[in-house]
Amino acid sequence: MDPKLSGVVFDFNGTLFWDTPLHIDAWMEYCAIHSVPLTLEDFYAKVYGKTNEDIFAILFDGKLSPETVQAEAEVKERMYREICVRKGQELAPGAEDFLNSLKERGIPFTIATASPQANVEFFYDYARLDRWFQFEDLVWLDGTVVGKPDPAMYLKAMQIIGQKPENVLIFEDSPPGIQAAMASKAGDVILVNSEERDYSRYPYRVIRDFSEVADLEFYRSTDGCTDET
């Protein structure tokens, strides 16, 4: 039997915001400056879906201090934000209409992203996320949770929207994020194929446009009633 869905949690990068090519550009630029070899294959094997802390540990063989990693990560993220603005990146196809529909139907939803705070603040302003989200309800790597593939971020997001894991639908795109979604015991997971990746090993529906899920049924009504949590 399909789970009774009453809330939604979105990953952001690669899911609501198809920016993987921009991250590739930023990492390639950063690594070229520092003479660190990084191919496209390396990006997907070593970087894709991981936290900056993990990425820098991989790229520099764990030789950087935590303070240096923090400073260098901000340098790379600044490059990324500049590329976003320069290229005029928008939300994923169909995302705005889907978010509007959830809001109109009174379905609780939020974001759980591995992005650092500076990027979250940038996204919130740049993509005008205030149309749908309260900033304080967003979950990111703020030091209180560990990153994906640990389920902690998704579990925290479920608590914020006041829903049990088995009643929550998660949208994800990266393998670490999918592992986190599965480990959270979410009621369902939908994979957003923003990179033409092979998701055949996962038992979940795959979409390329949020209009494909416009007919999702939720049992939460719009009268303000909620489940017991």
Backbone bond lengths (Angstrom), bond angles and torsions (degrees), N, CA, C in turn:
res aa  C-N    CA-C-N  psi(-1)  N-CA   C-N-CA  omega(-1)  CA-C   N-CA-C  phi
1 M - - - 1.476 - - 1.520 108.96 -
2 D 1.313 116.48 136.89 1.454 120.42 178.30 1.522 110.19 -66.98
3 P 1.320 117.58 143.66 1.471 119.77 178.88 1.517 110.89 -67.17
4 K 1.327 115.16 153.10 1.462 119.69 174.50 1.520 107.99 -83.14
5 L 1.301 116.70 108.26 1.453 120.99 -175.73 1.516 110.77 -86.28
6 S 1.344 115.33 133.69 1.461 119.33 -179.09 1.517 112.47 -136.76
7 G 1.321 117.95 3.24 1.459 121.02 178.80 1.517 110.10 -160.80
8 V 1.327 115.23 162.16 1.465 120.82 -176.08 1.526 109.33 -134.98
9 V 1.342 115.72 139.20 1.465 121.68 171.42 1.530 107.34 -126.12
10 F 1.314 115.28 130.18 1.454 121.49 179.34 1.525 111.17 -106.87
11 D 1.320 116.45 134.87 1.451 119.33 156.10 1.533 105.47 -68.13
12 F 1.317 117.57 163.54 1.470 118.38 -178.37 1.523 112.63 -109.45
13 N 1.337 117.02 -66.67 1.459 120.59 -175.74 1.522 110.79 -68.97
14 G 1.317 116.13 123.75 1.448 121.67 -177.58 1.513 113.39 85.02
15 T 1.328 117.39 -7.64 1.466 121.86 -179.59 1.526 110.47 -116.57
16 L 1.323 117.07 -69.77 1.467 120.25 174.09 1.526 111.73 -83.89
17 F 1.301 116.87 -22.62 1.465 122.67 -173.60 1.527 107.35 -135.01
18 W 1.330 116.42 103.63 1.463 121.01 -170.87 1.525 109.78 -82.91
19 D 1.306 114.94 79.93 1.457 120.07 -171.09 1.522 113.82 -115.84
20 T 1.323 117.73 12.18 1.462 119.02 -179.66 1.525 112.63 -54.27
21 P 1.349 120.02 -43.45 1.474 118.67 177.48 1.527 112.86 -59.51
22 L 1.335 116.94 -30.16 1.460 119.99 179.45 1.526 110.44 -73.33
23 H 1.336 116.46 -38.15 1.459 119.50 175.28 1.529 110.55 -65.64
24 I 1.322 116.28 -37.87 1.465 119.43 177.27 1.526 109.51 -60.21
25 D 1.337 116.15 -47.21 1.465 120.29 179.08 1.528 110.97 -57.76
26 A 1.347 115.82 -44.87 1.464 119.77 -177.24 1.524 111.18 -66.80
27 W 1.340 117.23 -43.19 1.467 119.16 179.62 1.526 111.58 -67.01
28 M 1.327 116.30 -39.74 1.464 119.33 178.37 1.529 110.72 -62.46
29 E 1.329 115.74 -42.96 1.462 120.36 178.86 1.523 110.62 -63.92
30 Y 1.344 116.38 -45.72 1.463 120.29 -179.71 1.532 110.76 -61.95
31 C 1.336 116.53 -47.43 1.467 119.68 -177.19 1.524 111.79 -66.47
32 A 1.332 117.21 -34.78 1.464 119.69 177.82 1.523 110.50 -63.68
33 I 1.324 116.46 -41.48 1.468 120.64 178.97 1.526 110.67 -61.31
34 H 1.332 116.39 -36.70 1.466 120.87 -176.02 1.534 112.97 -98.99
35 S 1.336 116.31 11.14 1.473 121.58 177.88 1.525 112.53 55.29
36 V 1.335 115.60 38.83 1.464 121.69 175.48 1.522 107.93 -103.19
37 P 1.321 118.89 117.48 1.468 119.67 -179.13 1.524 111.41 -65.39
38 L 1.339 116.21 131.43 1.468 120.86 177.92 1.518 108.66 -149.77
39 T 1.313 116.83 112.01 1.456 121.90 175.85 1.523 109.12 -95.09
40 L 1.322 116.25 171.10 1.459 119.94 177.00 1.524 110.25 -62.07
41 E 1.315 116.67 -38.12 1.460 120.26 177.26 1.532 110.60 -63.57
42 D 1.331 115.99 -40.40 1.466 120.15 177.07 1.529 110.68 -61.46
43 F 1.337 115.76 -40.44 1.465 119.41 -178.57 1.520 110.40 -57.07
44 Y 1.327 116.61 -50.35 1.467 119.14 -177.50 1.523 112.35 -70.28
45 A 1.318 117.43 -28.57 1.460 120.32 -179.67 1.525 112.98 -82.41
46 K 1.338 117.07 -34.61 1.462 120.72 -170.94 1.527 114.94 -111.45
47 V 1.335 116.63 -26.03 1.458 120.68 -169.23 1.518 112.93 -112.05
48 Y 1.295 117.47 -44.20 1.465 123.65 -170.36 1.525 112.79 -53.86
49 G 1.342 116.17 120.86 1.463 121.85 175.89 1.505 115.73 80.96
50 K 1.336 118.08 -0.58 1.465 120.57 -178.02 1.528 111.29 -98.03
51 T 1.331 115.91 162.64 1.459 120.69 176.73 1.525 109.79 -75.88
52 N 1.334 115.82 158.92 1.463 119.55 177.37 1.523 111.78 -58.33
53 E 1.327 116.66 -38.59 1.466 119.94 -179.53 1.529 110.61 -60.00
54 D 1.334 115.61 -44.45 1.459 119.43 179.56 1.524 111.10 -67.91
55 I 1.325 116.63 -39.40 1.465 120.52 -178.23 1.523 111.01 -64.06
56 F 1.328 116.94 -47.41 1.458 119.57 -179.23 1.529 111.37 -65.00
57 A 1.323 116.71 -34.61 1.457 119.44 176.87 1.528 110.69 -63.66
58 I 1.337 116.00 -37.75 1.463 120.59 179.10 1.524 110.75 -71.75
59 L 1.328 116.95 -48.51 1.468 120.60 -174.96 1.521 112.78 -67.98
60 F 1.342 116.85 -32.07 1.466 120.35 -176.50 1.530 112.43 -113.80
61 D 1.338 115.60 20.00 1.473 121.57 175.22 1.523 112.88 54.01
62 G 1.327 116.85 33.99 1.455 120.91 176.48 1.513 115.15 68.76
63 K 1.325 117.01 18.21 1.469 120.44 -174.91 1.526 113.72 -88.68
64 L 1.329 117.80 -9.19 1.465 120.56 -177.67 1.519 110.68 -90.76
65 S 1.312 116.06 142.87 1.463 120.55 176.22 1.526 109.26 -72.32
66 P 1.323 117.83 157.85 1.464 120.29 177.25 1.532 112.69 -55.48
67 E 1.333 116.43 -36.70 1.463 120.06 179.79 1.526 110.98 -67.30
68 T 1.322 116.38 -40.40 1.465 119.99 178.05 1.523 110.99 -67.26
69 V 1.315 116.82 -41.21 1.465 120.56 178.07 1.520 110.44 -59.06
70 Q 1.325 116.58 -45.20 1.466 120.45 -179.94 1.521 111.24 -61.08
71 A 1.318 117.22 -44.44 1.460 121.14 -179.20 1.526 111.21 -67.48
72 E 1.331 117.35 -43.90 1.457 120.85 -178.52 1.528 111.75 -70.54
73 A 1.318 116.41 -33.49 1.468 119.48 177.23 1.524 110.42 -62.45
74 E 1.310 117.40 -39.20 1.456 120.30 178.93 1.526 110.84 -67.55
75 V 1.335 117.21 -34.88 1.466 119.96 175.61 1.525 110.00 -60.31
76 K 1.321 116.17 -48.02 1.462 119.97 179.44 1.517 111.35 -63.62
77 E 1.339 117.85 -43.15 1.468 120.29 -178.42 1.522 111.59 -66.96
78 R 1.324 116.76 -31.50 1.463 119.40 175.83 1.530 110.21 -65.24
79 M 1.325 116.53 -40.17 1.467 120.72 175.11 1.530 110.01 -59.39
80 Y 1.326 115.33 -44.91 1.466 120.66 -179.45 1.527 111.75 -61.30
81 R 1.329 117.37 -46.11 1.466 120.24 -179.04 1.529 111.43 -63.22
82 E 1.317 116.45 -38.13 1.462 120.04 177.71 1.526 111.14 -63.69
83 I 1.334 116.71 -38.10 1.466 120.97 177.69 1.526 110.37 -66.97
84 C 1.342 117.48 -40.74 1.477 121.01 177.35 1.522 111.03 -55.76
85 V 1.322 116.24 -48.54 1.462 120.77 -178.16 1.520 110.22 -66.55
86 R 1.309 116.26 -43.22 1.464 120.56 -177.76 1.532 111.71 -62.32
87 K 1.334 116.55 -37.93 1.459 119.93 -176.63 1.527 113.10 -93.68
88 G 1.323 117.67 -5.72 1.460 120.49 176.34 1.515 114.30 63.96
89 Q 1.323 116.79 43.42 1.457 121.43 -177.60 1.527 111.54 -62.51
90 E 1.353 116.53 138.30 1.460 122.28 179.63 1.522 110.25 -116.78
91 L 1.336 116.60 173.11 1.456 121.23 176.21 1.532 110.41 -65.84
92 A 1.320 115.84 161.45 1.463 122.66 -176.46 1.528 111.53 -59.40
93 P 1.321 117.40 155.67 1.468 120.77 178.31 1.525 111.80 -54.62
94 G 1.321 115.78 129.10 1.458 121.21 177.65 1.506 115.47 78.23
95 A 1.347 118.12 -4.42 1.465 120.38 -174.11 1.521 112.35 -66.00
96 E 1.330 117.43 -43.72 1.458 119.47 -177.17 1.520 111.38 -61.14
97 D 1.326 118.03 -45.61 1.464 121.01 179.97 1.523 111.02 -64.10
98 F 1.331 116.85 -38.86 1.464 119.86 179.91 1.524 111.00 -66.93
99 L 1.325 117.29 -42.78 1.458 120.83 177.64 1.524 110.89 -63.61
100 N 1.317 116.14 -40.69 1.467 119.68 176.87 1.524 110.98 -60.79
101 S 1.336 116.21 -40.83 1.457 120.57 179.92 1.522 111.51 -64.18
102 L 1.338 117.14 -44.22 1.469 120.04 178.19 1.523 110.92 -60.75
103 K 1.316 115.84 -42.96 1.462 120.18 -179.52 1.524 111.14 -63.93
104 E 1.325 116.70 -44.05 1.465 120.97 -179.15 1.527 111.64 -64.99
105 R 1.333 116.78 -32.16 1.462 121.31 -177.67 1.520 112.83 -88.25
106 G 1.326 117.09 -1.32 1.456 120.34 177.63 1.513 114.16 73.62
107 I 1.335 116.79 25.36 1.460 120.73 179.18 1.532 108.82 -85.89
108 P 1.324 119.26 125.95 1.467 120.09 179.19 1.528 110.75 -73.01
109 F 1.318 116.51 138.61 1.461 120.53 -179.77 1.515 109.72 -155.43
110 T 1.331 115.23 155.88 1.461 120.86 176.76 1.514 109.43 -155.61
111 I 1.329 115.49 -173.44 1.463 122.97 -177.64 1.524 109.13 -120.73
112 A 1.327 116.32 140.54 1.465 122.64 171.06 1.521 107.08 -126.12
113 T 1.318 116.84 107.18 1.455 121.58 -173.26 1.516 112.09 -126.01
114 A 1.328 115.54 146.44 1.462 120.83 177.41 1.520 111.90 -82.39
115 S 1.322 117.41 6.39 1.464 120.94 179.89 1.523 111.48 -68.87
116 P 1.338 117.50 149.10 1.466 120.84 173.72 1.526 110.48 -74.62
117 Q 1.319 116.53 166.51 1.461 121.53 -173.92 1.525 112.74 -57.48
118 A 1.329 117.91 -42.15 1.466 119.65 -177.99 1.515 111.08 -59.56
119 N 1.335 117.30 -38.68 1.461 120.07 178.43 1.520 111.58 -71.21
120 V 1.333 116.84 -39.35 1.464 120.07 178.58 1.524 109.98 -60.41
121 E 1.322 116.39 -44.44 1.468 120.05 177.79 1.527 110.74 -62.80
122 F 1.327 116.86 -40.26 1.461 121.42 177.25 1.531 110.61 -62.00
123 F 1.343 117.15 -49.37 1.461 120.46 -179.64 1.524 111.28 -60.16
124 Y 1.322 115.80 -41.42 1.469 120.00 -175.83 1.525 110.62 -59.92
125 D 1.321 116.21 -40.54 1.469 120.08 178.25 1.521 111.68 -80.89
126 Y 1.323 117.11 -48.43 1.456 122.00 -173.27 1.528 111.79 -62.88
127 A 1.338 117.11 -45.07 1.464 121.54 -177.82 1.522 112.74 -92.90
128 R 1.326 117.03 5.46 1.470 122.96 178.97 1.532 110.57 52.60
129 L 1.327 114.88 49.12 1.457 120.13 -178.43 1.519 112.90 -68.46
130 D 1.329 117.29 -14.57 1.459 120.14 178.24 1.521 112.06 -62.84
131 R 1.324 117.99 -13.08 1.467 121.10 175.28 1.525 111.47 -64.56
132 W 1.340 116.91 -22.93 1.461 120.58 -174.60 1.524 113.92 -132.25
133 F 1.320 118.09 -25.25 1.458 121.14 -170.86 1.528 111.54 -123.21
134 Q 1.332 115.36 144.43 1.445 121.63 166.66 1.525 107.37 -87.34
135 F 1.313 116.93 131.94 1.461 119.60 -174.96 1.526 111.63 -56.81
136 E 1.326 116.49 -39.54 1.466 119.65 -176.40 1.534 112.33 -69.51
137 D 1.324 118.19 -12.33 1.460 121.21 178.49 1.526 113.05 -91.34
138 L 1.319 118.08 -5.97 1.457 121.00 179.55 1.532 110.08 -79.14
139 V 1.318 115.73 144.65 1.469 121.25 178.92 1.518 108.24 -110.79
140 W 1.337 115.06 127.17 1.459 120.14 177.03 1.527 107.96 -144.78
141 L 1.312 116.06 -178.62 1.471 120.31 -177.49 1.525 109.86 -78.28
142 D 1.323 115.25 79.97 1.461 121.05 -176.25 1.523 112.81 -99.19
143 G 1.327 116.43 9.47 1.455 120.43 -179.36 1.514 114.17 95.22
144 T 1.335 117.54 -9.66 1.464 120.53 179.97 1.521 112.25 -96.90
145 V 1.324 117.45 -14.00 1.461 121.70 178.89 1.523 109.07 -134.81
146 V 1.317 115.37 154.43 1.468 119.68 175.10 1.527 108.47 -91.05
147 G 1.323 115.35 161.61 1.458 120.48 -175.40 1.522 113.69 -79.62
148 K 1.313 115.30 169.28 1.456 122.47 174.56 1.534 108.04 -66.06
149 P 1.344 118.26 144.72 1.466 129.33 19.51 1.532 116.37 -87.06
150 D 1.316 118.38 4.61 1.462 119.41 171.99 1.527 108.30 -63.45
151 P 1.327 118.98 141.50 1.474 120.91 -177.73 1.518 114.95 -79.62
152 A 1.332 118.37 1.56 1.468 120.99 -171.35 1.523 113.03 -55.71
153 M 1.321 118.05 -40.64 1.460 120.54 -177.84 1.527 110.97 -64.34
154 Y 1.321 115.89 -41.49 1.463 119.32 179.91 1.521 111.66 -70.81
155 L 1.306 116.72 -37.76 1.466 119.77 177.91 1.531 110.72 -64.19
156 K 1.324 116.79 -39.87 1.465 120.04 177.29 1.527 110.49 -65.11
157 A 1.342 116.82 -41.83 1.465 120.23 179.11 1.526 111.26 -62.72
158 M 1.328 117.17 -39.10 1.468 121.21 178.28 1.528 110.61 -62.80
159 Q 1.327 116.47 -39.38 1.462 119.80 177.20 1.521 110.92 -64.89
160 I 1.318 116.43 -39.99 1.470 120.44 -178.80 1.523 111.26 -62.28
161 I 1.334 116.99 -40.53 1.471 118.64 -179.72 1.530 111.76 -88.71
162 G 1.330 117.17 2.46 1.460 121.37 173.65 1.511 114.84 68.83
163 Q 1.335 116.36 37.23 1.459 120.01 -177.65 1.522 111.56 -126.34
164 K 1.336 115.98 147.95 1.451 121.70 175.69 1.527 109.23 -74.15
165 P 1.335 117.62 147.36 1.464 119.88 -179.85 1.520 114.06 -51.46
166 E 1.323 116.54 -42.49 1.470 119.43 -175.93 1.530 113.50 -67.48
167 N 1.333 116.79 -11.28 1.465 120.58 179.32 1.525 112.88 -106.27
168 V 1.324 116.88 8.05 1.462 120.71 -174.88 1.532 111.28 -107.33
169 L 1.321 115.14 136.97 1.460 123.28 173.42 1.523 108.28 -101.16
170 I 1.328 116.59 129.10 1.460 122.15 178.60 1.523 109.98 -112.14
171 F 1.327 115.87 136.12 1.464 121.92 172.36 1.528 107.67 -105.47
172 E 1.326 116.80 126.81 1.457 122.16 -177.23 1.526 111.15 -142.37
173 D 1.351 115.24 167.26 1.466 119.03 176.19 1.516 113.60 -136.90
174 S 1.339 119.76 -31.15 1.465 120.72 -172.51 1.524 111.12 -96.23
175 P 1.340 117.98 150.51 1.466 120.38 178.47 1.533 114.38 -54.45
176 P 1.356 120.17 -44.84 1.469 117.94 177.65 1.534 112.14 -62.28
177 G 1.333 116.39 -37.97 1.452 120.00 178.68 1.513 112.24 -67.21
178 I 1.325 116.62 -38.33 1.461 120.38 177.89 1.524 109.98 -65.14
179 Q 1.333 116.69 -41.24 1.467 120.12 176.05 1.528 110.82 -59.74
180 A 1.333 116.47 -41.88 1.462 120.45 179.07 1.521 111.03 -64.50
181 A 1.331 116.34 -41.97 1.468 120.60 179.62 1.525 110.59 -63.05
182 M 1.317 116.51 -42.70 1.461 120.47 178.86 1.525 110.85 -64.71
183 A 1.334 116.00 -42.65 1.468 120.18 -178.72 1.526 112.41 -67.64
184 S 1.325 116.90 -23.71 1.469 120.64 179.41 1.521 112.37 -75.66
185 K 1.346 116.77 -9.51 1.470 122.69 -178.14 1.528 111.46 65.89
186 A 1.331 116.03 33.60 1.467 120.18 177.95 1.530 110.53 -60.19
187 G 1.330 114.86 149.28 1.458 120.04 -179.41 1.519 112.89 -62.04
188 D 1.321 116.19 -35.36 1.463 120.03 178.01 1.523 108.72 -157.99
189 V 1.319 115.62 157.84 1.456 122.87 177.82 1.518 107.55 -133.85
190 I 1.326 116.68 135.08 1.461 121.73 173.30 1.518 107.40 -118.31
191 L 1.316 116.20 131.47 1.459 121.94 -177.09 1.520 110.19 -96.53
192 V 1.317 115.22 128.65 1.464 121.78 -179.25 1.524 107.82 -98.93
193 N 1.323 116.34 110.99 1.460 121.11 -174.12 1.519 110.32 -88.78
194 S 1.307 115.58 78.23 1.462 121.05 -178.93 1.520 112.61 -84.72
195 E 1.341 116.85 -8.40 1.465 120.89 -174.19 1.518 113.49 -126.31
196 E 1.359 117.22 15.73 1.467 120.46 -178.06 1.530 111.28 52.85
197 R 1.323 114.94 46.69 1.466 120.17 -179.72 1.528 110.55 -93.49
198 D 1.311 115.77 162.88 1.459 122.30 179.69 1.526 109.01 -91.82
199 Y 1.332 115.87 110.35 1.461 121.09 179.93 1.525 111.59 -107.36
200 S 1.320 117.02 18.96 1.465 120.34 -172.96 1.532 113.04 -62.93
201 R 1.322 118.09 -21.62 1.465 119.60 -179.45 1.520 112.98 -78.97
202 Y 1.335 116.82 -8.42 1.458 120.35 -179.31 1.527 110.75 -102.53
203 P 1.339 117.88 143.56 1.465 121.32 -176.66 1.532 112.93 -88.75
204 Y 1.332 116.19 40.86 1.457 119.07 -173.75 1.528 111.90 -125.58
205 R 1.312 114.37 157.68 1.456 121.31 175.53 1.527 109.62 -67.12
206 V 1.334 116.19 143.07 1.458 122.53 179.64 1.526 108.88 -119.54
207 I 1.328 116.54 133.77 1.466 120.62 179.17 1.530 110.22 -126.88
208 R 1.327 114.81 161.15 1.458 121.97 174.01 1.520 111.68 -118.34
209 D 1.329 116.83 -7.81 1.459 121.97 -176.42 1.521 106.96 -152.43
210 F 1.337 117.47 135.19 1.466 119.98 -178.35 1.524 112.93 -67.97
211 S 1.318 117.51 -13.76 1.466 119.47 174.50 1.529 110.82 -65.63
212 E 1.325 117.04 -19.42 1.460 121.42 179.28 1.528 112.47 -69.89
213 V 1.328 117.46 -15.20 1.466 120.50 -178.61 1.531 111.01 -119.44
214 A 1.316 116.15 22.28 1.469 119.96 -178.72 1.520 112.27 -64.71
215 D 1.337 117.25 -21.94 1.465 120.89 -176.27 1.523 113.42 -97.74
216 L 1.341 117.78 13.48 1.463 119.69 179.03 1.523 110.77 -58.66
217 E 1.327 115.89 138.66 1.452 120.94 179.93 1.527 110.17 -99.83
218 F 1.320 115.18 133.95 1.457 122.03 176.18 1.518 107.68 -123.51
219 Y 1.324 116.11 143.10 1.457 117.68 -178.49 1.509 112.70 -92.24
220 R 1.323 117.38 -6.68 1.462 119.44 175.15 1.517 108.84 -72.76
221 S 1.312 117.29 129.81 1.452 120.78 179.90 1.517 110.19 -87.27
222 T 1.317 116.36 173.47 1.461 121.50 -179.32 1.526 112.03 -94.21
223 D 1.351 117.36 13.00 1.464 118.58 -176.36 1.527 112.49 -94.12
224 G 1.345 115.29 8.35 1.460 118.51 175.97 1.523 113.58 93.69
225 C 1.359 117.59 -2.11 1.450 119.90 178.44 1.517 109.63 -72.22
226 T 1.309 116.17 145.14 1.463 120.75 179.09 1.521 109.09 -133.02
227 D 1.310 115.04 165.43 1.462 119.87 173.76 1.517 109.28 -73.94
228 E 1.315 115.46 163.48 1.459 119.51 166.73 1.505 106.65 -78.30
229 T 1.318 118.13 134.73 1.456 120.47 -179.43 1.519 109.55 -122.58
